[in-house]
Amino acid sequence: MIMKFFITASLVFLGYRILFYLKNKLNISHRFKYQLDYVLSFTELFFWIGFIVWVTKHVYESRNYFILISIGVTICIFAVPLFLVLRDFISGAFLKVQNKVNIGCFIEIDEMKGQIKKAGHLRLDIEDAHGNIHSIPYYNIRSKTILQHSSNQHLDKVILKFSFPETITTDLLIPHLKKQILNTPWVSVSQSPVINKVSHKNNRLNIEVGVYTLNKSYADSIHNMVTAQLKNMDGGSKQFQH
């Protein structure tokens, strides 16, 4: 009987791995592949739940109380972790079915906003304006308001040049610079600023940043506002160049 259970579990496990592999090889849209992934995950989840019930039923009918007690103890031990896993998995499935957590989208949840880098089975990874990755369980955001920022295809990219004292480290400066740029009213929050070039010349740290805006005429306004915000990093003296 134990061998029958083992062979059945092994065949189904191998079968689902093959189906997931074939799914990744199919020439279909990313959205449909994404939904198919969750259909397979759900069916596999329900199979394993049914498999546990089936095994328990056969063990009970065979009156093998040692195995039955072992199964009961195992279920009790893993009941809480399994509940938490199922809770996040189901919450994530509902959010994905509603297309609220697609990879690459810019979203805002309470005070957290950024780009979705990974939408796993149990949690969501969001990269904020500082480049930090925040991993959030789906259950924690199930009842929160999720704001999706529009991805405007008609944005213009402008190059802004900034100059800083060479004593300032780039690890400290770049995240702060991106944050100040995104805080200006003319920059699109759906497209993160891109660092095009970092160079050192004449004891200065020069940074070129690609910024997305609705109109290139906003470039000077963006630069002037960011410059004013960052002057404190240079001891209050005029150290920025356009």
Buried (B, 14 or more C-beta within 10 A) or exposed (E): EEEEBEEEBEEBEEEBEEEBEEBEEEEEEEEEEBBBBBEBBEEBBEBEEEBEEEBBEBBEEEEBEEBBEEBEEEEEEEEEEEEEBBBBBBBBBEBBEEEBBBEEBBBBBEEEBBBBBEBEBBBBBBBBBEEEEBEBBBBEBBEEEBEBBEEEEEBBBBEBBBBBBEEBEEEEBBBBBBBBBBEBEBBBBBBBBEEEEEEEEEEBBBBBBBBBBEEEEBBEEBBEBBBEBBBEBBEEEEBBEE
